[in-house]
Amino acid sequence: MKVSFIGLGRMGQVMAGRLLDAGHELMVYNRSPEKTAELSRRGAKVARSIADACGQGGPVLTMLADDGALNAVVTGSGGIIDSLPRHGIHVAMGTHQMETIRSLASAHEAAGQVLVAAPVLGRPAVVSSGKLGIIAAGPAEAIGVVQPLFDAIGRRTFSAGPTPSSASLLKLCNNMVLACAIEAMGEAFSLVGKAGIATNSFREVLTNGLFQCIAYESYSQAIVDRKWDEVNLTATLALKDIGHVLAVAEALKVPLPSANVCRDRLLGAAAHGDAARDWSVMALEQARASGLERD
């Protein structure tokens, strides 16, 4: 299938690579052209512009870091709205605010185009191993068209229904729950450490009992080994996601006390100059609050 991919950060690079490996005819575009070099070497065509990427036919996938970047790529002059043909499909695979996705879905509809929201569950290593999850929402016919692309990129596609913004909220809530898990682990590891017990012993108890899953295994190891600089999701981006969740919760009058704790931990990390580090740095914030000099 012909497919274009816009946004070649770490996740985008690996996702686009899996499309190539599956035999799809791939065209890539990135604002920084040097990020297209490896995929070009592997056989991808390189678009000169967003319009060029939209003009080859087939769905256009975007994997962009934030709402500002997505809006610029979609609604800016010469962007996807201007360039995608009628009935063309845009698949937004980044983590975005519900209101942003609602607005873009309306703009695509007005242009005779279709938006599918398909945020992903996992990190680059999860993509490489073929275990990525994808939450897809949008018109069933459009999702049917792009399903072979999802099958190439990930392990499973979770349906969130016909409204694209629904996928956004499910992804944001997933991130909120994971943030709460990191916060809880940070609290427990601080208590164990201050009591003079080896933190790795507690990690063995934690990950070989009730919480035997990849999230607890990987993030507990990051906390024990202090891998704040092996970044999968920055504290800045995590704070953005938690902020989006809290905004929706406020509008719906749903209290989220645990999310507020995570927000404060991430704000503390930013105040200590750790905004660009991995969001597991929340555990370092807890250690600081516990009087443990771990920095």
Secondary structure per residue as TSV (DSSP state, phi and psi in degrees):
chain	resnum	aa	ss	phi	psi
A	1	M	-	360.0	139.5
A	2	K	E	-73.4	133.7
A	3	V	E	-151.5	141.6
A	4	S	E	-112.9	145.3
A	5	F	E	-129.5	123.3
A	6	I	E	-117.6	123.9
A	7	G	-	108.7	93.8
A	8	L	-	-113.3	54.4
A	9	G	S	-71.5	-166.4
A	10	R	H	-59.0	-46.3
A	11	M	H	-66.5	-45.2
A	12	G	H	-59.5	-39.9
A	13	Q	H	-59.1	-47.5
A	14	V	H	-70.6	-40.9
A	15	M	H	-62.7	-45.2
A	16	A	H	-63.1	-36.6
A	17	G	H	-62.3	-36.5
A	18	R	H	-68.4	-32.6
A	19	L	H	-64.0	-40.8
A	20	L	H	-63.0	-45.1
A	21	D	H	-61.1	-30.0
A	22	A	T	-83.7	-1.4
A	23	G	T	92.0	9.7
A	24	H	-	-76.0	150.9
A	25	E	E	-86.4	100.7
A	26	L	E	-102.6	134.1
A	27	M	E	-119.6	136.4
A	28	V	E	-122.8	150.5
A	29	Y	E	-141.9	137.7
A	30	N	-	-146.1	144.6
A	31	R	S	-60.0	-34.6
A	32	S	S	-97.0	102.4
A	33	P	G	-58.6	-27.4
A	34	E	G	-62.4	-22.5
A	35	K	G	-75.7	-6.8
A	36	T	G	-92.2	-7.4
A	37	A	H	-61.5	-48.3
A	38	E	H	-65.3	-42.5
A	39	L	H	-67.6	-35.3
A	40	S	H	-62.9	-42.4
A	41	R	H	-60.3	-31.5
A	42	R	T	-86.5	-3.1
A	43	G	T	119.9	-0.5
A	44	A	-	-76.5	146.6
A	45	K	E	-80.9	147.8
A	46	V	E	-109.1	120.9
A	47	A	-	-78.8	146.2
A	48	R	S	-85.0	-18.0
A	49	S	S	-159.0	170.9
A	50	I	H	-61.8	-40.9
A	51	A	H	-60.1	-40.6
A	52	D	H	-61.8	-43.1
A	53	A	H	-64.4	-36.6
A	54	C	H	-78.1	-15.8
A	55	G	T	-89.8	-8.5
A	56	Q	T	-82.0	-8.8
A	57	G	S	92.3	154.2
A	58	G	S	91.1	169.5
A	59	P	-	-64.5	155.1
A	60	V	E	-116.0	119.5
A	61	L	E	-101.5	137.1
A	62	T	E	-120.5	141.5
A	63	M	-	-135.7	89.9
A	64	L	-	-120.4	151.3
A	65	A	S	-71.8	-32.1
A	66	D	S	-151.2	176.1
A	67	D	H	-67.5	-35.5
A	68	G	H	-60.7	-45.4
A	69	A	H	-65.0	-40.3
A	70	L	H	-64.9	-46.0
A	71	N	H	-59.9	-41.7
A	72	A	H	-63.1	-42.5
A	73	V	H	-70.3	-35.7
A	74	V	H	-86.7	-47.0
A	75	T	H	-104.3	-8.1
A	76	G	S	-68.7	165.2
A	77	S	T	-58.4	128.6
A	78	G	T	75.2	13.9
A	79	G	S	-84.8	-164.8
A	80	I	H	-64.8	-41.7
A	81	I	H	-58.7	-43.6
A	82	D	H	-69.5	-27.7
A	83	S	H	-109.3	-24.8
A	84	L	S	-74.7	136.3
A	85	P	-	-70.7	164.4
A	86	R	T	-57.3	141.7
A	87	H	T	71.5	3.3
A	88	G	-	-67.7	153.4
A	89	I	E	-113.3	126.1
A	90	H	E	-108.0	127.4
A	91	V	E	-111.9	111.3
A	92	A	E	-92.7	112.2
A	93	M	-	-106.8	0.8
A	94	G	S	-81.4	178.1
A	95	T	-	-95.4	113.5
A	96	H	-	-133.0	159.3
A	97	Q	-	-67.1	145.6
A	98	M	H	-56.6	-44.4
A	99	E	H	-64.2	-35.7
A	100	T	H	-63.2	-45.6
A	101	I	H	-66.3	-39.7
A	102	R	H	-58.5	-46.9
A	103	S	H	-63.0	-44.0
A	104	L	H	-70.0	-34.3
A	105	A	H	-62.0	-41.0
A	106	S	H	-66.0	-41.5
A	107	A	H	-64.2	-41.5
A	108	H	H	-63.7	-42.8
A	109	E	H	-61.7	-41.0
A	110	A	H	-64.0	-28.4
A	111	A	T	-90.3	4.3
A	112	G	T	77.1	20.6
A	113	Q	-	-111.7	176.7
A	114	V	E	-127.5	135.5
A	115	L	E	-109.7	130.3
A	116	V	E	-115.5	126.7
A	117	A	E	-93.9	130.5
A	118	A	-	-145.6	62.6
A	119	P	-	-63.6	154.2
A	120	V	E	-110.6	156.6
A	121	L	E	-116.2	101.1
A	122	G	S	146.0	176.5
A	123	R	-	-113.1	173.6
A	124	P	H	-53.2	-40.0
A	125	A	H	-64.7	-33.1
A	126	V	H	-69.1	-38.2
A	127	V	H	-62.0	-47.7
A	128	S	H	-59.4	-35.2
A	129	S	T	-83.1	-2.6
A	130	G	T	77.4	20.6
A	131	K	-	-109.4	11.8
A	132	L	-	-66.5	140.8
A	133	G	E	-101.3	147.8
A	134	I	E	-129.9	129.5
A	135	I	E	-101.9	114.1
A	136	A	E	-113.5	134.8
A	137	A	B	-143.0	137.4
A	138	G	S	154.1	-176.2
A	139	P	-	-55.7	134.0
A	140	A	H	-58.2	-38.5
A	141	E	H	-63.3	-41.9
A	142	A	H	-66.9	-40.9
A	143	I	H	-63.4	-37.1
A	144	G	H	-60.6	-37.4
A	145	V	H	-65.6	-42.7
A	146	V	H	-92.3	-2.2
A	147	Q	H	-56.3	-39.2
A	148	P	H	-59.2	-30.2
A	149	L	H	-70.5	-42.8
A	150	F	H	-61.4	-40.8
A	151	D	H	-63.3	-33.0
A	152	A	H	-73.1	-36.1
A	153	I	H	-81.3	-40.0
A	154	G	-	-131.8	-176.3
A	155	R	S	-88.4	-39.9
A	156	R	E	-151.0	143.8
A	157	T	E	-109.1	124.2
A	158	F	E	-98.4	129.6
A	159	S	E	-84.6	132.2
A	160	A	-	-115.4	13.3
A	161	G	-	94.3	-169.7
A	162	P	S	-84.7	-11.0
A	163	T	-	-99.0	114.2
A	164	P	H	-53.7	-37.8
A	165	S	H	-65.7	-19.1
A	166	S	H	-62.0	-38.5
A	167	A	H	-63.4	-35.5
A	168	S	H	-61.9	-45.5
A	169	L	H	-67.4	-39.7
A	170	L	H	-61.6	-40.9
A	171	K	H	-66.7	-43.0
A	172	L	H	-63.7	-40.1
A	173	C	H	-67.7	-36.3
A	174	N	H	-59.9	-44.8
A	175	N	H	-64.5	-36.7
A	176	M	H	-62.0	-45.8
A	177	V	H	-63.0	-40.2
A	178	L	H	-66.6	-38.8
A	179	A	H	-60.6	-40.9
A	180	C	H	-64.3	-36.6
A	181	A	H	-64.8	-42.6
A	182	I	H	-63.4	-42.9
A	183	E	H	-60.4	-47.0
A	184	A	H	-62.5	-40.7
A	185	M	H	-64.9	-40.5
A	186	G	H	-59.8	-42.1
A	187	E	H	-63.3	-46.5
A	188	A	H	-66.3	-42.4
A	189	F	H	-65.8	-34.6
A	190	S	H	-65.1	-42.6
A	191	L	H	-64.4	-46.3
A	192	V	H	-61.7	-45.4
A	193	G	H	-64.3	-41.0
A	194	K	H	-70.4	-23.6
A	195	A	T	-79.7	-3.3
A	196	G	T	85.0	16.3
A	197	I	-	-98.6	142.8
A	198	A	-	-62.1	124.0
A	199	T	H	-64.4	-30.0
A	200	N	H	-67.6	-28.5
A	201	S	H	-64.0	-42.4
A	202	F	H	-66.7	-36.1
A	203	R	H	-60.4	-40.6
A	204	E	H	-61.7	-42.7
A	205	V	H	-62.3	-44.7
A	206	L	H	-64.8	-47.2
A	207	T	H	-90.9	-5.7
A	208	N	T	-112.6	16.5
A	209	G	T	-121.8	-118.8
A	210	L	T	-65.8	-28.4
A	211	F	T	-111.8	48.3
A	212	Q	-	-85.8	79.8
A	213	C	S	-151.6	165.2
A	214	I	H	-62.8	-34.8
A	215	A	H	-65.0	-48.4
A	216	Y	H	-70.2	-37.7
A	217	E	H	-63.4	-47.6
A	218	S	H	-74.1	-42.9
A	219	Y	H	-76.9	-31.0
A	220	S	H	-66.4	-37.8
A	221	Q	H	-65.3	-40.1
A	222	A	H	-60.8	-38.4
A	223	I	H	-69.6	-46.8
A	224	V	H	-61.3	-42.5
A	225	D	H	-89.5	-0.8
A	226	R	T	56.9	49.6
A	227	K	-	-91.0	52.4
A	228	W	T	-67.3	-22.7
A	229	D	T	-96.2	1.4
A	230	E	S	-93.1	88.2
A	231	V	-	-86.3	124.2
A	232	N	S	-107.2	-42.0
A	233	L	S	-140.5	122.4
A	234	T	B	-69.6	156.4
A	235	A	H	-59.0	-34.6
A	236	T	H	-61.7	-47.8
A	237	L	H	-69.5	-35.6
A	238	A	H	-64.3	-40.1
A	239	L	H	-63.1	-38.7
A	240	K	H	-59.5	-46.9
A	241	D	H	-64.5	-43.9
A	242	I	H	-64.2	-37.6
A	243	G	H	-61.3	-40.9
A	244	H	H	-63.5	-43.0
A	245	V	H	-61.8	-45.2
A	246	L	H	-65.6	-33.6
A	247	A	H	-65.7	-43.0
A	248	V	H	-64.8	-42.3
A	249	A	H	-62.9	-39.6
A	250	E	H	-64.5	-42.7
A	251	A	H	-63.0	-34.7
A	252	L	H	-94.1	0.1
A	253	K	T	58.3	50.8
A	254	V	-	-115.6	111.8
A	255	P	-	-69.1	136.6
A	256	L	-	-130.1	73.2
A	257	P	H	-59.8	-38.8
A	258	S	H	-65.9	-38.3
A	259	A	H	-64.1	-35.8
A	260	N	H	-65.2	-37.4
A	261	V	H	-61.6	-45.3
A	262	C	H	-62.5	-40.6
A	263	R	H	-57.8	-46.0
A	264	D	H	-66.2	-37.8
A	265	R	H	-61.5	-44.6
A	266	L	H	-67.6	-37.1
A	267	L	H	-63.0	-40.4
A	268	G	H	-61.7	-40.8
A	269	A	H	-61.2	-43.2
A	270	A	H	-62.8	-40.2
A	271	A	H	-64.9	-29.3
A	272	H	T	-88.5	8.2
A	273	G	T	83.5	18.8
A	274	D	-	-108.0	21.1
A	275	A	T	-62.0	-29.4
A	276	A	T	-89.6	-2.7
A	277	R	S	-85.1	169.9
A	278	D	B	-63.6	149.8
A	279	W	G	-66.4	-12.2
A	280	S	G	-64.4	-9.6
A	281	V	G	-62.5	-11.1
A	282	M	H	-55.4	-33.6
A	283	A	H	-68.1	-33.0
A	284	L	H	-66.8	-38.1
A	285	E	H	-61.0	-41.5
A	286	Q	H	-64.1	-40.0
A	287	A	H	-63.3	-40.5
A	288	R	H	-61.5	-44.6
A	289	A	H	-64.6	-22.9
A	290	S	T	-91.6	1.2
A	291	G	T	81.0	15.5
A	292	L	-	-92.4	122.5
A	293	E	-	-86.9	90.0
A	294	R	-	-112.8	-2.8
A	295	D	-	-89.7	360.0
